[in-house]
């Protein structure tokens, strides 16, 4: 969550400085991080439902 707070603060600073193109790039980075987190949570949910809990979910799901 700390990454999100840092990026949010950077976006606010860029908007205050009217650097809108840079702010948009940071927003896209934030969006990518959210999508990655959602994907990871989805994988964990699927793996848990299939009885495959543990640190190597991707490896187990590929088998």
Secondary structure, 3 states (H helix, E strand, C coil): CHHHHHHHHHHHHHHHCCCHHHHHHHHHHHHHHHHHHHHHHHHHHHHHHCCCCCCCHHHHHHC
